[in-house]
Amino acid sequence: MKTDDPCLPLSENKFLLKYPKGKQGTRGQKQIVTENKSTLQFYLMIILSVNIVYAIVQYVFFWEKFTAGVIAIFLFAVCVNLGSYQFMVFMSRATYSTEGALLDSGGDLNMQSGMGENIKDLILLTCIIQGLSLVSNYFWILWLLAPGRAFYMLWVNILGPWFFAEAPEVDEKKQKKMERKMKRH
């Protein structure tokens, strides 16, 4: 009898995916360090490739339109990308003991809804806009999405809950005590 036959019941199929029992384990510090290194390498390749392609295409095909304003915006994009990358490097810096043992893995760049995710979004937005600006310089206006997103996150996470928070409940005993104290004075 053939064991990899798809017509067999699931219990007899040796290629059945098996799920681990119990709760899912957390990622270890060494795994976070290796994932951070690969993430940093990936985003460095994206930044370098987009900037090199942009500079070559502008130089070869659009030299007449390569004015001081376009050069300034290009340099600003390079600064945003490199600044964001350096922030990710700083954020994910691991600490080692003098013997070489890993003490702290640094920040996790791949954590859901973390700061690393927002920085990666900024790098991708800048690179996409840089690529689109080869078609038309008006695509640089899309950079206004970054402060718009920052304000949205500020509103949703900090300002909105603060403005619309319900008043804290006051204990009746404390309220009466405060009223008596105020009447005395």
HELIX and SHEET records of a PDB file:
HELIX    1   1 LEU A   10  GLU A   12  5                                   3    
HELIX    2   2 GLN A   29  PHE A   61  1                                  33    
HELIX    3   3 TRP A   63  LYS A   65  5                                   3    
HELIX    4   4 ALA A   68  MET A   91  1                                  24    
HELIX    5   5 MET A  115  LEU A  132  1                                  18    
HELIX    6   6 ASN A  137  LEU A  144  5                                   8    
HELIX    7   7 LEU A  145  LEU A  154  1                                  10    
HELIX    8   8 TRP A  155  LEU A  159  3                                   5    
HELIX    9   9 GLY A  160  PHE A  163  1                                   4    
HELIX   10  10 GLU A  172  ARG A  184  1                                  13    
SHEET    1   A 2 THR A  95  TYR A  96  0                                        
SHEET    2   A 2 LEU A 102  ASP A 104 -1                                        
END                                                                             
